[in-house]
Amino acid sequence: MNPDLSEPLALVVGGGSGIGAACALRFGRDGYRVLVADLDAAAAAAVAGRCTLGRAVRVDVTQADSVDAMMTAAADWGGRLAAAVNCAAIRDAGGRVADQELDSWRRTLAVNLDGVFLCTRAQIRAMRGHGGGAIVAISSVLGLRGHPDVPAYVTAKHGLIGLYRSAAIAYAPDGIRLNVVCPGYVHTPLLDARLDEQRAASLIAAHPIGRLGEPSEIAASVAWLAGPEASFVTGSVYTADGGFTA
C-alpha cells in the first residue's frame, strides 16, 4: 500500500500565503496529507514543501475547469478527502457604491464568492458517498458588518455565509459539515503591505484584545472545525477577531 494513503487528505485552496498557508502547515502537523492549491504555483509549492506530506497544484478558482483539475489532482493522490478549506480571496479596488467600477465589482465577486461556490461544489461532490468530511470557508468580520469603501468585498463575504448555511442543511445527511470562520484583522502579506504606523494603530485599537491576529490563530480554529472534536458543529459562523465585532 502506498504509505501516503494511510493519512487523511486535506485540501487548502488559497494556501500559498497568509491564513491559507497557516492552515496547510497546521494540517501537516496534525497528520494530514496536504494538497496546497493556489493561483501562484510557486507559492503553493513552497508551502507544500514545508508539510511532511505535501503536494501543490495551481488553481484559478474563477474557472470551473481549473477547479475540476484541482479535484482530479486530489483524486489522483488517492484516499478520502477528509477536509477542505477555502481561503482564496482578493481585496477589491475600493470605492463607495456609487463610485464602484463594474469590472472591479465583478472580479471581486468572481474570486471571493463564485470561486468559493465552485470549490465547495466540487468538494461536496468528492465527499458525498465517500464517508463525508468537513469544509471550512474563510469569511471576515466584514462578512458580519458593513464597510463604506469596499462594498464588493463585504457583499462577497456576507454571501458565502449564506452559501455555507444552505449547504450545511442540505448535506448534513451525507456526513458533510460546512462552517465559516470570520477572522478579524490578521497579519498577512496582503494586509501588512497596506499598513502604515497610523493605520496599524487604528486597527489595533479596534480590537479589544489589543493587537492584530496571527494566521496560526485562525488556522487553529479551522483545524478544530475540520476535526472530529467538532463533529456536532455544522452551519455555524465562528469569529476569531480579538473582540472586534463585540
QUIRAQUI-V461433 format. One record per residue. N is the residue number from 1. RES is the residue in one small letter. OMEGA is omega in whole degrees, -180 to 180 (NA if undefined). NEAR is the number of other C-alpha atoms within 8 Angstrom. Layout:
# QUIRAQUI-V461433
N,RES,OMEGA,NEAR
N,RES,OMEGA,NEAR
This chain:
# QUIRAQUI-V461433
1,m,174,3
2,n,-176,5
3,p,179,5
4,d,-174,7
5,l,178,10
6,s,-179,7
7,e,177,8
8,p,-178,12
9,l,174,13
10,a,178,14
11,l,179,13
12,v,-180,16
13,v,-171,13
14,g,-174,15
15,g,-175,19
16,g,-179,16
17,s,171,13
18,g,-177,12
19,i,179,13
20,g,178,16
21,a,179,12
22,a,177,13
23,c,180,18
24,a,-179,16
25,l,178,11
26,r,177,12
27,f,178,13
28,g,179,14
29,r,-179,9
30,d,173,6
31,g,177,8
32,y,157,12
33,r,-172,14
34,v,172,16
35,l,-177,15
36,v,-178,19
37,a,-180,17
38,d,174,16
39,l,177,9
40,d,-175,8
41,a,-180,12
42,a,178,6
43,a,178,10
44,a,-180,17
45,a,180,13
46,a,179,9
47,v,179,15
48,a,180,15
49,g,179,9
50,r,178,8
51,c,-180,12
52,t,176,8
53,l,-175,10
54,g,171,13
55,r,-177,10
56,a,175,11
57,v,175,13
58,r,177,11
59,v,168,11
60,d,-172,9
61,v,179,15
62,t,-176,9
63,q,-176,8
64,a,-179,8
65,d,176,6
66,s,176,10
67,v,178,14
68,d,178,9
69,a,176,9
70,m,-180,12
71,m,175,11
72,t,177,8
73,a,177,9
74,a,-179,11
75,a,-179,8
76,d,177,6
77,w,176,7
78,g,-179,7
79,g,-175,9
80,r,172,9
81,l,-175,13
82,a,-175,11
83,a,176,11
84,a,178,14
85,v,-180,15
86,n,-175,14
87,c,-172,12
88,a,-179,14
89,a,173,8
90,i,174,7
91,r,-179,6
92,d,-174,11
93,a,178,6
94,g,-177,8
95,g,180,12
96,r,-169,10
97,v,-177,8
98,a,-178,5
99,d,-176,6
100,q,175,10
101,e,-177,7
102,l,-180,6
103,d,178,6
104,s,178,10
105,w,-176,11
106,r,179,8
107,r,-179,9
108,t,179,16
109,l,179,13
110,a,-180,10
111,v,-167,14
112,n,179,14
113,l,178,13
114,d,-180,11
115,g,177,13
116,v,177,14
117,f,-178,10
118,l,-180,12
119,c,-179,11
120,t,178,10
121,r,-179,8
122,a,-180,11
123,q,176,11
124,i,180,9
125,r,179,7
126,a,-177,10
127,m,-176,14
128,r,-179,11
129,g,-180,7
130,h,175,7
131,g,179,9
132,g,-178,12
133,g,-178,12
134,a,178,13
135,i,-179,15
136,v,174,14
137,a,176,14
138,i,174,11
139,s,-175,14
140,s,169,11
141,v,175,13
142,l,166,12
143,g,-178,15
144,l,-179,8
145,r,180,7
146,g,173,8
147,h,-172,8
148,p,-167,8
149,d,-180,8
150,v,-174,12
151,p,-180,13
152,a,178,10
153,y,-180,13
154,v,-180,13
155,t,-179,10
156,a,-177,13
157,k,171,14
158,h,-175,12
159,g,-177,10
160,l,174,13
161,i,176,12
162,g,178,8
163,l,-176,9
164,y,175,13
165,r,180,12
166,s,-179,9
167,a,180,10
168,a,178,14
169,i,-174,8
170,a,-170,7
171,y,173,10
172,a,178,10
173,p,179,6
174,d,-179,9
175,g,179,10
176,i,178,15
177,r,179,15
178,l,-179,15
179,n,-177,17
180,v,172,14
181,v,178,16
182,c,179,14
183,p,164,13
184,g,179,13
185,y,-171,9
186,v,176,10
187,h,174,11
188,t,178,11
189,p,-179,8
190,l,-179,7
191,l,-174,10
192,d,179,8
193,a,-177,6
194,r,-174,6
195,l,164,9
196,d,-174,6
197,e,-179,6
198,q,180,7
199,r,179,8
200,a,-180,9
201,a,180,8
202,s,180,8
203,l,179,10
204,i,-179,10
205,a,-180,9
206,a,180,7
207,h,-177,13
208,p,-180,9
209,i,172,6
210,g,179,8
211,r,171,9
212,l,-179,12
213,g,175,12
214,e,180,9
215,p,-179,13
216,s,180,10
217,e,176,9
218,i,179,14
219,a,178,13
220,a,177,10
221,s,179,10
222,v,-178,12
223,a,179,11
224,w,-179,10
225,l,-179,12
226,a,-172,13
227,g,-175,9
228,p,-180,6
229,e,177,6
230,a,-173,9
231,s,180,7
232,f,-174,4
233,v,173,9
234,t,-179,9
235,g,-175,14
236,s,178,9
237,v,-176,9
238,y,173,8
239,t,173,9
240,a,-163,12
241,d,177,13
242,g,-180,12
243,g,-175,9
244,f,-176,10
245,t,178,6
246,a,NA,3
